[in-house]
Amino acid sequence: MNISYAAKAAGLPVKTVRYYADIGLVDAPSRSEAGYRTYDDASVRKLAFVRRSREFGFGIDECRELWGLYQDRERTST
């Protein structure tokens, strides 16, 4: 999906989605033949996760750490 649909689905402005991709908070999107950024469902889920984390007051680096914890299925729950 293009960036405007991804931004809307994640509840973020397009400019914020671009910024998160530029700083590496979300994976760099693939590009269409015309050069437009395209996002998959996994990227949209991560964008929504980051949006919610930011709403709770977490900083960018803390969001990276939270996502890493969320992705680590081998970690203990304690």
C-alpha distances in whole Angstrom, upper triangle without the diagonal:
4,7,8,6,6,10,11,10,12,15,15,15,13,16,16,13,14,18,17,15,18,21,19,19,15,15,14,10,10,10,10,13,14,13,10,8,5,5,6,8,11,10,9,13,15,14,15,18,19,19,21,23,23,25,27,28,27,27,24,27,27,24,23,27,25,22,25,27,24,23,27,28,31,32,35,35,37
4,6,6,6,9,10,11,12,14,14,13,10,13,14,11,12,15,15,14,16,19,18,18,15,15,13,10,10,9,9,12,12,11,7,6,5,6,9,11,14,11,11,15,15,14,16,19,19,18,21,23,23,24,27,28,27,26,24,26,27,24,23,27,26,23,25,28,26,25,28,30,33,34,37,36,39
4,5,5,6,8,10,10,12,10,10,7,9,10,8,8,12,12,11,13,16,16,15,13,13,12,9,11,10,11,15,13,12,8,6,6,7,10,12,14,11,10,13,14,11,13,17,16,15,19,20,20,21,24,25,24,23,20,23,24,21,21,24,24,21,24,26,24,24,27,29,32,33,36,35,37
4,5,5,6,9,10,10,9,8,6,10,11,9,10,14,14,14,16,19,19,18,16,17,15,13,14,14,14,17,15,14,11,10,9,10,12,13,16,13,11,15,16,13,14,17,17,16,19,21,20,21,24,25,24,24,22,25,26,22,23,26,25,23,26,28,26,26,30,31,35,35,37,36,39
4,5,5,6,9,10,10,10,9,13,13,11,13,16,16,15,18,20,20,19,16,17,16,13,15,15,15,18,17,16,12,11,9,9,10,11,14,12,9,13,14,12,13,16,17,15,18,21,20,21,24,25,25,25,23,26,26,22,23,26,25,22,25,27,25,24,28,30,33,34,36,35,37
4,5,5,6,8,8,10,8,12,11,8,11,14,13,12,15,17,16,15,12,13,13,11,13,14,14,18,18,16,12,10,8,6,8,8,10,8,6,9,11,9,10,13,13,13,15,18,18,18,21,22,22,22,19,22,23,19,19,23,21,19,22,24,21,21,25,26,30,30,32,31,34
4,5,5,6,5,6,5,9,8,6,9,12,11,12,15,16,16,15,13,14,14,13,15,16,17,20,19,18,14,12,11,9,12,12,13,10,8,11,11,8,9,12,12,11,14,16,15,16,19,20,20,19,18,21,21,18,19,22,21,19,22,24,22,22,26,27,31,31,33,32,34
4,5,5,6,7,8,12,11,10,13,15,15,16,18,20,20,18,16,18,18,16,18,19,19,23,21,20,16,14,13,12,13,13,15,13,9,12,13,10,10,14,14,12,14,17,17,16,20,21,21,22,20,24,23,20,22,24,23,21,24,26,23,24,28,29,32,32,34,33,35
4,6,8,10,11,14,13,11,14,17,15,16,19,20,20,17,15,17,18,15,18,19,19,23,22,21,17,15,13,11,11,10,12,11,7,9,11,9,8,12,13,11,13,16,16,16,19,21,21,22,20,23,23,19,20,23,21,19,22,23,20,21,25,26,30,30,31,30,32
4,6,9,10,13,11,9,13,14,12,14,17,18,17,14,12,15,16,15,17,19,20,24,23,22,18,15,14,11,12,10,11,9,6,7,8,6,5,8,9,8,10,12,13,13,16,17,17,18,17,19,19,15,17,20,17,16,19,20,18,19,22,24,27,27,29,27,30
4,7,9,12,10,10,13,15,13,15,18,19,19,16,15,18,19,17,20,21,23,26,25,23,20,17,16,14,15,14,15,13,9,11,12,8,7,10,10,7,9,13,12,11,15,16,17,18,17,20,20,16,19,21,19,18,21,23,20,22,25,27,30,29,31,29,31
4,6,8,6,7,10,11,11,13,15,16,16,14,13,16,17,16,19,20,21,25,24,21,18,15,15,14,15,15,15,13,10,12,12,8,8,11,10,7,10,13,11,11,15,16,16,16,15,18,18,15,17,20,19,18,21,23,21,22,25,27,31,30,32,30,32
4,5,5,7,9,10,11,13,14,16,17,15,15,17,17,16,19,19,21,24,22,20,16,15,15,14,17,17,18,15,13,15,15,11,12,15,13,10,14,16,14,14,18,18,18,18,16,20,21,18,19,23,22,20,24,26,24,25,28,31,34,33,35,34,35
4,5,5,6,9,10,11,12,14,15,15,14,15,14,13,16,16,17,20,18,16,13,11,12,12,15,16,17,14,12,15,15,11,13,16,14,13,16,18,16,17,21,20,20,19,17,21,22,19,20,23,23,21,24,26,25,25,29,31,34,34,36,35,37
4,5,5,6,9,10,10,12,14,14,14,16,14,14,17,17,19,22,20,17,14,12,14,14,18,19,19,15,15,17,16,13,15,17,15,13,17,18,16,17,20,20,19,18,16,19,21,18,19,23,23,21,24,26,25,26,29,32,34,34,36,35,37
4,5,5,6,9,10,11,12,11,11,14,13,14,17,18,20,23,22,19,16,14,15,14,17,17,17,14,13,15,13,10,12,14,11,10,13,14,12,14,17,16,16,14,12,16,17,14,16,19,19,18,21,23,22,23,26,28,31,30,33,32,33
4,5,5,6,9,10,11,10,9,11,10,10,14,15,17,20,19,16,13,10,11,10,13,14,14,10,10,12,11,7,10,12,10,10,14,15,13,15,18,18,17,16,13,16,17,14,15,19,18,16,19,22,20,20,24,26,29,29,31,31,32
4,6,5,6,9,10,10,9,11,9,9,12,13,16,18,17,14,12,9,11,11,15,16,16,12,12,15,14,11,14,16,13,13,17,18,16,18,21,20,19,17,14,17,19,16,16,20,20,18,21,24,23,22,26,28,31,31,34,33,35
4,5,5,6,9,9,9,11,11,12,15,16,19,22,21,17,15,13,15,14,17,18,18,14,14,16,14,11,14,15,12,13,16,16,14,17,19,18,17,14,11,14,16,14,14,18,19,17,19,22,22,22,25,28,30,30,32,32,33
4,5,5,6,5,6,9,9,11,14,16,19,22,22,18,16,13,14,13,15,16,15,11,12,13,11,8,12,12,9,10,14,13,12,15,17,16,14,12,9,12,14,11,11,15,15,14,16,19,18,18,21,24,27,26,29,28,30
4,6,5,6,5,6,5,7,11,13,16,19,19,15,13,10,11,11,13,15,14,10,12,14,11,10,13,14,12,13,17,16,15,18,21,20,18,16,12,14,16,14,13,16,17,15,16,20,19,18,21,24,27,27,30,30,31
4,5,8,8,9,7,10,13,14,17,20,19,16,14,12,14,14,17,19,17,14,15,17,15,13,17,17,15,16,19,19,17,20,22,21,19,16,13,14,17,15,14,18,19,17,19,22,22,21,24,27,29,29,32,32,33
4,6,8,9,9,12,15,17,21,23,23,19,18,15,17,16,18,20,18,14,16,18,14,13,16,16,13,15,18,17,15,19,20,19,16,13,10,11,14,12,11,15,16,15,16,19,20,19,22,25,27,26,29,29,31
4,5,6,7,10,13,16,19,22,22,19,18,14,15,14,16,17,15,12,14,15,12,12,15,15,12,15,18,16,16,19,21,19,17,14,10,11,14,12,9,13,15,13,13,17,17,16,19,22,24,24,27,27,29
4,7,9,11,15,18,21,24,24,21,19,15,16,14,15,16,13,10,12,13,9,9,12,11,9,11,14,12,12,16,17,16,13,11,8,9,11,8,7,10,11,10,11,14,14,14,17,20,22,21,24,24,26
4,6,8,12,15,18,21,22,18,16,13,13,10,11,12,10,7,9,10,7,7,11,11,9,12,14,14,14,17,18,18,16,14,11,12,14,10,9,12,13,10,12,15,14,13,16,19,22,22,25,25,27
4,6,9,12,16,19,20,16,15,11,11,9,10,12,10,7,11,12,9,10,14,14,13,15,18,17,18,21,22,22,19,18,14,15,17,14,12,15,15,12,13,17,16,14,17,20,22,23,26,26,29
4,7,9,13,16,16,13,12,9,9,9,11,14,12,9,12,14,12,12,16,16,15,17,20,20,20,23,25,24,22,20,16,17,19,17,15,18,19,16,17,20,20,18,21,23,26,26,30,30,32
4,6,10,13,14,11,9,6,6,6,8,11,11,8,11,14,12,12,15,17,16,17,21,21,21,23,26,26,24,22,19,20,22,19,17,21,21,18,19,22,21,19,22,25,27,28,31,32,34
4,7,10,11,9,8,6,5,7,9,13,13,11,13,16,15,15,18,20,20,21,24,24,25,27,29,29,27,26,22,23,25,22,21,24,24,21,22,25,23,21,24,26,29,30,34,34,37
4,7,8,5,5,5,6,9,11,15,16,14,15,19,18,18,21,23,22,23,26,27,27,29,31,32,30,28,25,26,28,25,24,27,27,24,25,28,27,25,28,30,33,34,37,38,40
4,5,5,5,6,7,10,12,16,17,16,17,20,21,20,23,25,25,25,28,29,29,31,34,34,32,31,28,29,31,28,27,30,30,27,28,31,30,28,31,32,35,37,40,40,43
4,5,7,10,10,14,16,20,21,19,21,24,24,24,26,29,28,29,32,33,33,35,38,38,36,34,31,33,35,31,30,33,34,30,32,35,33,31,34,36,38,40,43,44,46
4,6,9,11,14,17,21,22,20,21,25,25,23,26,29,28,28,32,33,32,34,37,37,36,34,31,33,35,32,30,34,34,31,33,36,34,32,36,37,40,41,45,45,47
4,7,9,13,16,19,20,18,19,23,22,21,24,26,25,26,29,30,29,31,34,34,32,31,27,29,31,28,27,31,31,28,30,33,31,30,33,35,38,39,42,42,45
4,6,10,13,16,18,15,16,20,20,18,21,23,22,23,26,27,26,28,31,31,30,28,25,27,29,26,25,29,29,26,28,31,29,28,31,33,36,37,40,40,43
4,7,10,14,15,12,13,16,16,14,17,20,19,19,23,24,23,25,28,28,26,25,22,24,26,22,22,25,25,22,24,27,26,24,28,30,32,33,36,36,39
4,7,10,12,10,11,14,14,13,16,18,18,19,22,23,23,25,28,28,27,26,22,24,26,22,21,25,24,21,23,26,24,22,26,28,31,32,35,35,37
4,7,8,6,7,10,11,10,13,15,15,16,19,20,20,22,25,25,24,23,20,22,23,19,19,22,21,18,20,23,20,19,23,24,27,28,31,31,34
4,5,5,7,9,10,11,13,14,16,17,19,20,21,23,25,26,24,24,21,23,23,20,19,22,21,17,19,21,19,17,21,22,25,26,29,29,32
4,5,5,6,9,10,11,12,14,15,17,18,20,21,23,25,23,24,21,23,23,19,19,21,19,16,18,20,17,16,19,20,24,25,27,27,30
4,5,5,6,9,10,11,12,14,15,16,18,20,21,23,21,21,19,20,20,16,15,17,16,12,14,16,13,12,16,17,20,21,24,24,27
4,5,5,6,9,10,10,12,14,15,16,18,20,21,19,19,16,18,18,14,14,17,15,12,14,17,14,13,17,19,22,23,25,25,28
4,5,5,6,9,10,10,12,14,15,16,19,20,19,19,17,19,19,15,15,18,16,13,16,18,15,15,19,20,24,24,27,26,28
4,5,5,6,9,10,11,12,14,15,17,19,17,18,16,18,17,13,14,16,14,11,14,15,12,12,16,17,21,21,23,22,25
4,5,5,6,9,10,10,12,14,15,17,15,15,13,14,14,10,10,13,11,8,11,13,10,11,14,16,19,19,22,21,23
4,5,5,6,9,10,10,12,14,15,14,14,12,14,14,10,11,14,13,11,14,16,14,14,18,20,23,23,25,24,26
4,5,5,6,9,10,11,13,14,14,15,14,16,15,11,13,15,13,11,15,16,13,15,18,20,23,23,25,23,25
4,5,5,6,9,10,11,13,11,13,12,14,12,9,10,12,9,8,12,12,10,12,15,17,20,19,21,19,21
4,5,5,6,8,10,11,9,10,8,11,10,6,8,11,9,8,12,13,12,13,16,19,22,20,22,21,23
4,5,5,6,9,10,10,11,10,13,12,9,12,14,12,12,15,16,15,17,20,22,25,24,25,24,25
4,5,5,6,9,9,11,12,14,12,10,13,14,11,12,15,15,14,16,19,21,24,22,23,21,23
4,5,5,7,6,8,9,11,9,6,10,11,8,9,13,13,12,15,17,19,22,20,21,19,20
4,5,5,5,6,8,11,9,7,11,13,11,12,15,16,15,18,20,23,25,23,25,23,23
4,5,7,10,11,14,12,11,15,16,14,15,18,18,17,20,23,25,27,25,26,24,24
4,6,9,12,14,11,10,14,14,12,14,17,17,16,19,21,23,25,23,23,21,21
4,7,10,12,10,10,13,14,12,15,17,17,17,20,22,25,27,24,25,23,23
4,7,8,6,6,10,10,9,12,14,14,15,17,19,22,24,21,22,20,21
4,6,5,6,9,10,10,12,14,15,16,18,20,23,25,22,24,23,23
4,5,5,6,9,10,11,13,14,15,17,19,22,24,22,24,23,24
4,5,5,6,9,10,11,13,14,15,17,20,21,19,22,21,22
4,5,5,6,9,10,10,12,14,15,19,20,17,19,18,18
4,5,5,6,8,10,10,12,14,17,19,17,19,18,19
4,6,5,6,9,10,11,12,16,17,16,19,18,20
4,5,5,6,9,10,11,14,15,13,15,15,16
4,5,5,6,9,10,13,15,13,14,13,15
4,5,5,6,9,12,14,13,15,15,17
4,5,5,6,10,11,10,13,14,16
4,5,5,8,10,8,10,10,12
4,6,7,10,9,11,11,13
4,6,9,9,12,13,16
4,5,6,9,11,13
4,6,8,10,13
4,7,9,12
4,6,9
4,6
4
